[in-house]
Structures are given as structure tokens and as C-alpha cells.
Amino acid sequence: MSFLKNLDLRKLPMQLLVASIITLSVSAIGMVELFGGRFVITGLFTMAQILFLGPTAFFAYRAAQEAPAGKKWQGMIKALLLGVGVGLVMVVFVWLAQNLDVRSIFINISPRLINILTFEHAGGATTLFIALVLSALAGGALALVPDKLRNALLVGAGVTLLVGLLSEILAERLRSLFGSQLSSAIIASKALQVVPAAVLFLLVAGISYMRQSGRIGKVGPTLKPSQTKIVRTALISLLLLVLPMLLGSYLTEVTNNIGLFFLMGLGLNIVVGLAGLLDLGYVAFFAIGAYTMAALTSTGHLGLAGISFWVALPICVAVAAMAGFILGMPVLRMRGDYLAIVTLGFGEIIRILALSDLMKPYIGGAQGILNIPKPMVGELALIRPEQMYYVILIGVAIAMFMSTRVRDSQIGRRWMAMREDEDVAEAMGINLVNTKLLAFTIGAGFSGLAGAIFASKLGSIFPHSFNLLISINVLSLIIVGGLGSIPGTLVGAIILVGLPELLREFAEFRWLAYGVLLVTMMLNRPEGFIPSEVIKRELHAGDEAEQAG
């Protein structure tokens, strides 16, 4: 056993402790029991098994990654030790649950939970111990795989897991489009069948591997970059135009919500991602756009009946942009936390005003504004989600075009210079007053556009729809997706807005998963899923310098 002396085990106790705490926590708070019957792949494994085996595999992978390049076998030993440690902890947990009255303190530690943890085998805790050790070894082995193959395997597993979780919704769409026979062959009992799951995993992993290796780009005729861009744009445009026909009403409604948050994210991305101005009151401009639309178009006693949606829309954008300009005036010399507190206060002021009796004669107070008409195209009212989709798509397309043009323009470079260092930017001749005001104004206009469409989409608005959580959501999605990145903003909106809506069966633990995602992202990928190159270089400049040294 002298070879163990060469092992660097300094981080292992902490990794073992964290893995054990996470595994115990998901068991004790009821997550494992809740998802015990939720198969991801029919008859193979459940969501509960992923929950209590996944943390061990993840930390074993991290432990194995830290092994020296020439001594990868040390990584497997560390993974084995971690699996044995977590296994022993869980064996003790099962023994205590079976022999002591722990349920009087932890009500979720039930006999059903113990059956799930022990795979309902007579071996009981021994089966659990073996499963945890095997999961740790699997995580350690994954760290030894070459980078391209490992990434491909992770992408394949991630896509297969996601499709398995969304299988109930996908089954309904498959039945509508192709009939029940094909749907039953792919999905059964709210989970993927084994063979389709294996085919999906191999297909996605294979495509990912070939893409990383550059083999996909070599297939077919070689196009110039400009031609490739035109073809890609045409294909994406065609897909977006026919998307509601493929998704159906429910999924189109989810897509509409993603689109609205994406639209707000594009605006906040200018303020935070490009200009570096932390705005926590962004929901105020969303509310201003919504209330302006409601006041101008509502057919109730509070509205100015007769103004159409299309006439009111630019007015809403202008009013929200003016509010951004007014907010920007008194906070021009503030930075960082001070700016965040001021904008947070502004957002709360707008919400309280909307609730107050002072504004009740004009915007309805707590009762809100009702009878907001839908957009009209000729004699057609855009009532269904599939119809509102195109209104949101037009708004998003305009915002994306403007965001791209502004980002690549002289003012975009000014914003980025100001974000890096305001003093240096000012010394270079950049007018900070005008630059900040323009960022606030354009960002507020995008939010007002989203609010106006939101009001018309719902047909009624209330003050409680515009709380601080909206601002936090939008800020989180641009951070998770990638600051300064338009594709990243879309990915963030899909992850933080679309997935929670689709995974309603896990709603009880939605905010727990939300927090875990944010913490994990900040620790492992602070630049986001699809960051801009500038942000990525900034965040990893220290790592590159350390490697060079």
C-alpha cells in the first residue's frame, strides 16, 4: 500500500463531505421519494436513482480530474475511495432509518424511501453500497476519457435525459403528428423506451463527436462564409415560421413566454452585459410598457378605447425608453452596488405606485386593468398562442437586429470600454453621461416592448405581475446564458423560463433546482453557456497567465 503515499488526498475529505450531504439531503427532504416512480428510461432507471447516485459520480469525476497527467490511475483510486465513503454514510443512514424512529424528526424518511434507496432488493444496504461505488467508478472513468469523446458522451447523456423528462409532452405531439403507434414505440409510461433511448444517445453523441473533430463540416460542398451564413439564416427562418405547426398550442405558449423573456434579456444585456451597469429594477420598464398598452387600448372604463395595438405599440416603447432616460439622469455618477440599490428602489417605486390608491383612477390599483384587446390583422384577432407567436417573433427579430447593429457599432465599443474601466474610458474621450443614458434608454425600450406585448397577450394586467422576481429572472438568464452574448441570452431564457414550465411535475423543488444551477454555473462556468469572446477572455485571463507562468 506504499503507492497510496503518492496520492494527493487533501481535497478528498471535503469532496466526500459535500457528496454525502447532498445525497442525504435529497433523500431526507423528499425528492428521492417524490421521483421514485418517475422513469426516465422505461424499466431501466428512474429520476430518483439519478438524484442519489449522481452527486457521487460527479464528485468522483472531479476528484479523478485532479490526478496528475502521467498518473491517471490515482484518479480512479480517489474515485473509489470517495464511492466507498459515500456508500458507508448511506449504509449508516439506511440502518438508522430501519432501526430508529427518525421519522418523528424527518417526516420524509419513510419505508418507501428506504425501498427506493435499496432498489427494493433483499440485500438492502449492500445493494445501495455497491451502486454508489459503481457510480463513483463510472464518474472516475469518465475523467480518463479523451476530451472530445467525454464531451460527446456528456452531450448525448444530457439530451437523452432531457428527452426522457419531457417524454409525456413529446408523446402528445408525436400522437398528433404521426399517430399513436409510433408514439407508443418510442415513449411508454411517460418515459423513453430502451431502444429509442440508446439510438438517441448514440446519434447525439456521434454527431457531437464528429462536430468537434471537424468531420461534419467536410461533408458536402464547401461554401464560402457568406454563403454559409445565408443558408443558415434561411433554414432558421423557415423553421421559426413553421414552428407553431410542429409544437401545438401548449408548447407554443411556452415558446411565447421564452420569447418575452428573451426580448427583455436582450435589453438588459445592453445595460449589464455591454455597458456594465447593474440594473435590478428592470421590471419597472416592463410594467410601464404593459400599463401604457393597457391604458391606451383597454375597452374598460380606464382605457382610451379606439387605439389599436399597432398604434399603441411604438408609444409604449417610447414611454418606457423615456422612463429609462429619466432614471438614468440622477444615477449617472453611481457605480456597482450603489447603482443596483437605486435601480432596485426605482422598480419597487413603480410597483407600489401601481398598487396605490393615488393611481387607482388611472391604472386600476390592485384590481389592475381588464379587457385589453388582442392585436388585430385586418378582421382577424390574434387570440391563439400560435397567432401571438408571430407578434412576439417580429418583436424579437427587431430587437435582435438592433442589438447586433448597436453592439458592433461605435457606441457598442464605447459601452464595452466603459464596462472595463470608466475612468480610462473617460480619459480616452468617451462621454460617460451620453453613453450611460443611451444604454438605459435602449434597454428600457426593449423591456417596454416586451411589456406591451405581454399586456395584449394576457388581456389583463395586475401589479403583482411585476415584482422583483422578474428582474432577478432576467438578470439570471443573461448571466447563465452568457453576458454580452445574444445566443447566450436565448439559451438562458430556455433554461430558466422554458424548462421550469415544461417540468411542472418537479414544481415543488423548482427554486431549489434554480439555486443549485446558479451556484454550479458560477463555480464551474462563470462566463455562461455561450459567452461572448470578450467576457470569456476577461474571466479566464488569470487562468491563462497562470498556465503561461
KEVEX-759733 format. One record per residue (C-alpha): x, y, z; residue in three letters. Coordinates in steps of 0.5 Angstrom, whole numbers, padded with zeros to 4 digits, always signed. Example, Ala and Ser with C-alpha at 12.3 -4.5 7.8 and 13.67 -1.06 7.14 Angstrom:
! residues 2
+0025-0009+0016Ala +0027-0002+0014Ser 
This chain:
! residues 549
+0000+0000+0000Met +0006+0005+0000Ser +0003+0007-0007Phe -0002+0011-0003Leu +0003+0016+0000Lys +0004+0019-0007Asn -0004+0020-0007Leu -0006+0028-0006Asp -0012+0027-0002Leu -0012+0034+0001Arg -0019+0035-0003Lys -0022+0029-0002Leu -0025+0029+0005Pro -0028+0036+0003Met -0031+0033-0003Gln -0033+0027+0001Leu -0037+0031+0006Leu -0040+0035+0000Val -0042+0029-0004Ala -0045+0026+0003Ser -0049+0032+0005Ile -0052+0033-0002Ile -0054+0025-0002Thr -0057+0025+0005Leu -0061+0032+0003Ser -0064+0030-0003Val -0066+0024+0001Ser -0069+0027+0007Ala -0073+0033+0004Ile -0077+0028+0000Gly -0074+0029-0007Met -0072+0022-0008Val -0079+0019-0006Glu -0083+0024-0010Leu -0079+0022-0016Phe -0078+0015-0014Gly -0084+0013-0019Gly -0081+0017-0025Arg -0078+0013-0030Phe -0073+0017-0035Val -0072+0010-0039Ile -0077+0005-0038Thr -0076+0000-0034Gly -0068+0002-0033Leu -0067+0008-0028Phe -0071+0013-0025Thr -0070+0020-0023Met -0069+0018-0016Ala -0064+0014-0018Gln -0060+0020-0022Ile -0061+0024-0015Leu -0058+0020-0010Phe -0053+0017-0015Leu -0051+0023-0019Gly -0047+0027-0013Pro -0042+0021-0012Thr -0041+0020-0019Ala -0040+0028-0020Phe -0035+0029-0015Phe -0031+0023-0016Ala -0031+0025-0023Tyr -0028+0032-0020Arg -0023+0028-0016Ala -0021+0024-0022Ala -0020+0030-0026Gln -0015+0033-0021Glu -0010+0027-0022Ala -0003+0029-0025Pro -0003+0028-0032Ala +0002+0022-0032Gly -0001+0018-0026Lys -0009+0018-0028Lys -0009+0011-0024Trp -0009+0016-0018Gln -0016+0019-0020Gly -0019+0012-0020Met -0017+0011-0013Ile -0019+0017-0011Lys -0026+0016-0014Ala -0026+0009-0011Leu -0025+0012-0004Leu -0030+0017-0005Leu -0035+0012-0007Gly -0033+0008-0001Val -0034+0014+0004Gly -0041+0016+0001Val -0043+0009+0001Gly -0041+0008+0008Leu -0045+0014+0010Val -0051+0012+0006Met -0051+0005+0009Val -0051+0008+0016Val -0057+0013+0014Phe -0061+0006+0012Val -0059+0003+0018Trp -0061+0009+0023Leu -0068+0009+0019Ala -0070+0002+0019Gln -0068+0001+0027Asn -0069+0008+0030Leu -0075+0013+0030Asp -0072+0018+0026Val -0079+0020+0022Arg -0081+0023+0028Ser -0076+0028+0027Ile -0075+0028+0019Phe -0082+0026+0016Ile -0080+0025+0009Asn -0075+0019+0011Ile -0081+0013+0010Ser -0081+0006+0009Pro -0082+0008+0001Arg -0076+0012+0001Leu -0071+0006+0004Ile -0074+0001-0001Asn -0072+0006-0007Ile -0065+0007-0004Leu -0064+0000-0003Thr -0067-0002-0010Phe -0072-0006-0007Glu -0067-0012-0006His -0067-0016+0000Ala -0059-0014+0000Gly -0062-0008+0002Gly -0056-0003+0004Ala -0051-0008+0001Thr -0054-0006-0006Thr -0054+0001-0004Leu -0047+0001-0003Phe -0045-0003-0009Ile -0049+0002-0013Ala -0045+0008-0010Leu -0038+0005-0011Val -0040+0003-0018Leu -0043+0010-0020Ser -0036+0013-0017Ala -0032+0009-0021Leu -0036+0011-0027Ala -0035+0018-0026Gly -0028+0017-0025Gly -0027+0013-0031Ala -0031+0019-0035Leu -0025+0023-0033Ala -0020+0019-0036Leu -0023+0019-0043Val -0020+0024-0048Pro -0024+0031-0048Asp -0027+0030-0055Lys -0030+0023-0053Leu -0032+0026-0046Arg -0036+0032-0048Asn -0039+0028-0054Ala -0042+0023-0048Leu -0044+0028-0044Leu -0048+0032-0049Val -0051+0025-0051Gly -0053+0023-0044Ala -0056+0030-0043Gly -0060+0030-0049Val -0063+0023-0047Thr -0064+0025-0040Leu -0068+0032-0042Leu -0072+0028-0048Val -0074+0023-0042Gly -0076+0028-0037Leu -0080+0031-0043Leu -0083+0025-0046Ser -0090+0026-0044Glu -0090+0032-0047Ile -0087+0030-0053Leu -0091+0023-0053Ala -0097+0028-0054Glu -0094+0032-0060Arg -0092+0025-0063Leu -0099+0022-0063Arg -0102+0029-0066Ser -0097+0029-0072Leu -0095+0021-0073Phe -0100+0017-0070Gly -0101+0013-0063Ser -0097+0007-0066Gln -0090+0011-0067Leu -0091+0015-0060Ser -0092+0008-0057Ser -0086+0005-0060Ala -0082+0011-0057Ile -0085+0013-0051Ile -0089+0009-0046Ala -0091+0010-0039Ser -0088+0018-0039Lys -0081+0015-0041Ala -0077+0013-0047Leu -0077+0006-0049Gln -0070+0003-0048Val -0068+0002-0055Val -0070+0009-0058Pro -0066+0012-0052Ala -0060+0008-0054Ala -0061+0010-0061Val -0062+0018-0059Leu -0056+0017-0054Phe -0051+0014-0060Leu -0054+0019-0065Leu -0053+0025-0061Val -0046+0023-0058Ala -0044+0021-0065Gly -0046+0028-0068Ile -0043+0032-0062Ser -0036+0028-0063Tyr -0036+0029-0071Met -0037+0036-0070Arg -0031+0037-0065Gln -0027+0033-0070Ser -0029+0038-0076Gly -0032+0032-0080Arg -0039+0034-0081Ile -0036+0041-0084Gly -0032+0037-0089Lys -0039+0033-0091Val -0042+0036-0098Gly -0040+0042-0102Pro -0035+0047-0099Thr -0039+0054-0098Leu -0036+0061-0097Lys -0037+0064-0090Pro -0042+0069-0093Ser -0046+0063-0097Gln -0046+0059-0090Thr -0049+0065-0087Lys -0054+0066-0092Ile -0056+0058-0092Val -0056+0058-0084Arg -0061+0064-0084Thr -0065+0062-0089Ala -0066+0055-0085Leu -0067+0058-0078Ile -0072+0063-0081Ser -0076+0057-0085Leu -0076+0053-0078Leu -0078+0059-0074Leu -0084+0061-0079Leu -0087+0053-0078Val -0085+0052-0071Leu -0092+0053-0068Pro -0095+0048-0073Met -0090+0043-0070Leu -0091+0045-0063Leu -0098+0046-0062Gly -0102+0050-0057Ser -0098+0049-0050Tyr -0091+0049-0053Leu -0092+0055-0057Thr -0095+0058-0051Glu -0088+0056-0047Val -0084+0059-0053Thr -0088+0065-0053Asn -0086+0066-0045Asn -0079+0065-0047Ile -0079+0070-0053Gly -0082+0075-0048Leu -0076+0074-0043Phe -0071+0074-0049Phe -0074+0080-0051Leu -0073+0083-0044Met -0066+0080-0044Gly -0063+0083-0050Leu -0065+0090-0047Gly -0062+0088-0040Leu -0056+0085-0044Asn -0054+0092-0047Ile -0055+0095-0040Val -0051+0090-0036Val -0047+0086-0041Gly -0044+0091-0045Leu -0045+0098-0041Ala -0043+0094-0034Gly -0049+0098-0031Leu -0052+0093-0026Leu -0060+0094-0026Asp -0064+0091-0021Leu -0070+0095-0023Gly -0071+0093-0030Tyr -0078+0090-0029Val -0080+0098-0028Ala -0080+0099-0035Phe -0083+0092-0037Phe -0089+0095-0032Ala -0089+0102-0036Ile -0090+0098-0042Gly -0095+0094-0040Ala -0099+0099-0037Tyr -0098+0104-0042Thr -0101+0099-0047Met -0107+0097-0042Ala -0109+0105-0041Ala -0109+0106-0049Leu -0112+0100-0051Thr -0117+0097-0046Ser -0124+0098-0047Thr -0126+0098-0040Gly -0127+0105-0036His -0120+0106-0035Leu -0118+0105-0042Gly -0118+0110-0048Leu -0122+0106-0053Ala -0121+0106-0060Gly -0113+0106-0060Ile -0111+0100-0064Ser -0105+0095-0061Phe -0100+0097-0067Trp -0101+0105-0066Val -0100+0104-0058Ala -0094+0099-0059Leu -0089+0105-0061Pro -0092+0109-0056Ile -0091+0104-0051Cys -0084+0103-0053Val -0082+0111-0053Ala -0086+0112-0046Val -0081+0106-0043Ala -0075+0109-0046Ala -0077+0116-0043Met -0077+0113-0037Ala -0070+0110-0038Gly -0068+0116-0039Phe -0071+0120-0033Ile -0068+0114-0029Leu -0061+0115-0032Gly -0061+0122-0030Met -0060+0122-0023Pro -0055+0116-0023Val -0050+0118-0028Leu -0044+0118-0023Arg -0046+0112-0019Met -0043+0105-0020Arg -0043+0098-0018Gly -0047+0096-0011Asp -0050+0104-0011Tyr -0053+0103-0018Leu -0056+0097-0016Ala -0059+0099-0010Ile -0062+0106-0013Val -0065+0102-0019Thr -0068+0097-0014Leu -0071+0102-0011Gly -0074+0105-0017Phe -0077+0098-0019Gly -0080+0098-0012Glu -0083+0105-0013Ile -0086+0103-0020Ile -0090+0097-0017Arg -0092+0101-0010Ile -0095+0106-0015Leu -0099+0101-0019Ala -0102+0099-0012Leu -0103+0105-0009Ser -0110+0109-0009Asp -0106+0115-0012Leu -0106+0112-0019Met -0112+0108-0018Lys -0117+0112-0022Pro -0112+0112-0028Tyr -0109+0105-0028Ile -0114+0101-0023Gly -0110+0100-0017Gly -0110+0093-0014Ala -0115+0091-0019Gln -0111+0092-0025Gly -0114+0094-0032Ile -0118+0089-0036Leu -0121+0088-0043Asn -0114+0089-0046Ile -0116+0087-0054Pro -0111+0083-0058Lys -0107+0085-0064Pro -0112+0085-0070Met -0109+0084-0077Val -0115+0086-0081Gly -0121+0083-0078Glu -0117+0077-0075Leu -0116+0078-0068Ala -0109+0074-0066Leu -0112+0070-0060Ile -0109+0064-0060Arg -0102+0062-0058Pro -0100+0060-0065Glu -0102+0067-0067Gln -0099+0071-0062Met -0093+0067-0063Tyr -0091+0071-0070Tyr -0092+0078-0066Val -0087+0076-0061Ile -0083+0073-0066Leu -0083+0080-0070Ile -0081+0084-0064Gly -0075+0079-0062Val -0073+0080-0069Ala -0073+0087-0069Ile -0069+0087-0062Ala -0064+0082-0065Met -0063+0086-0071Phe -0062+0093-0067Met -0058+0089-0061Ser -0053+0086-0066Thr -0052+0093-0070Arg -0051+0097-0064Val -0046+0092-0061Arg -0042+0092-0067Asp -0042+0100-0067Ser -0038+0105-0065Gln -0043+0106-0059Ile -0042+0099-0057Gly -0035+0099-0057Arg -0036+0105-0052Arg -0040+0101-0048Trp -0035+0096-0047Met -0030+0101-0046Ala -0034+0104-0040Met -0035+0097-0037Arg -0028+0096-0037Glu -0026+0102-0033Asp -0030+0108-0033Glu -0024+0113-0031Asp -0020+0110-0037Val -0026+0111-0042Ala -0027+0118-0040Glu -0019+0120-0041Ala -0020+0117-0048Met -0025+0122-0049Gly -0032+0118-0048Ile -0037+0122-0046Asn -0040+0118-0040Leu -0046+0122-0039Val -0049+0120-0046Asn -0046+0113-0046Thr -0050+0111-0040Lys -0056+0115-0042Leu -0056+0111-0048Leu -0055+0105-0045Ala -0061+0106-0040Phe -0066+0109-0046Thr -0065+0103-0051Ile -0065+0097-0045Gly -0071+0100-0042Ala -0075+0101-0049Gly -0074+0093-0051Phe -0077+0092-0044Ser -0083+0097-0045Gly -0084+0093-0052Leu -0084+0086-0048Ala -0089+0089-0043Gly -0093+0092-0048Ala -0094+0085-0052Ile -0095+0082-0045Phe -0101+0086-0043Ala -0104+0085-0050Ser -0102+0077-0050Lys -0106+0076-0043Leu -0112+0081-0044Gly -0111+0084-0037Ser -0105+0086-0032Ile -0104+0087-0025Phe -0099+0090-0020Pro -0097+0083-0017His -0095+0081-0024Ser -0089+0086-0024Phe -0085+0084-0018Asn -0077+0084-0016Leu -0077+0077-0018Leu -0078+0079-0026Ile -0072+0083-0025Ser -0068+0077-0022Ile -0070+0072-0027Asn -0068+0077-0033Val -0061+0078-0030Leu -0060+0071-0028Ser -0062+0069-0035Leu -0057+0073-0038Ile -0051+0071-0033Ile -0053+0064-0034Val -0053+0064-0042Gly -0047+0069-0042Gly -0046+0076-0041Leu -0046+0080-0048Gly -0048+0074-0052Ser -0055+0074-0056Ile -0055+0067-0057Pro -0053+0066-0049Gly -0059+0070-0048Thr -0063+0066-0051Leu -0060+0059-0048Val -0061+0063-0041Gly -0069+0064-0043Ala -0070+0057-0045Ile -0066+0054-0039Ile -0069+0059-0034Leu -0076+0060-0037Val -0078+0055-0041Gly -0075+0048-0038Leu -0079+0050-0031Pro -0085+0051-0035Glu -0084+0044-0038Leu -0082+0041-0032Leu -0088+0042-0028Arg -0088+0036-0024Glu -0082+0038-0021Phe -0085+0045-0019Ala -0085+0043-0011Glu -0077+0044-0012Phe -0076+0049-0017Arg -0073+0054-0013Trp -0068+0049-0010Leu -0066+0047-0017Ala -0066+0054-0019Tyr -0061+0056-0014Gly -0057+0050-0015Val -0056+0051-0022Leu -0054+0058-0021Leu -0049+0056-0016Val -0046+0051-0020Thr -0045+0056-0026Met -0042+0061-0022Met -0037+0056-0019Leu -0035+0052-0026Asn -0037+0056-0032Arg -0038+0064-0029Pro -0038+0066-0036Glu -0044+0063-0038Gly -0046+0057-0043Phe -0045+0061-0049Ile -0041+0067-0047Pro -0038+0073-0052Ser -0031+0072-0053Glu -0029+0079-0049Val -0032+0076-0043Ile -0029+0070-0044Lys -0022+0072-0044Arg -0023+0077-0038Glu -0026+0072-0034Leu -0020+0067-0036His -0014+0072-0036Ala -0012+0070-0030Gly -0012+0062-0031Asp -0008+0063-0038Glu -0003+0068-0034Ala -0002+0062-0029Glu -0001+0057-0034Gln +0004+0061-0038Ala +0008+0062-0032Gly 
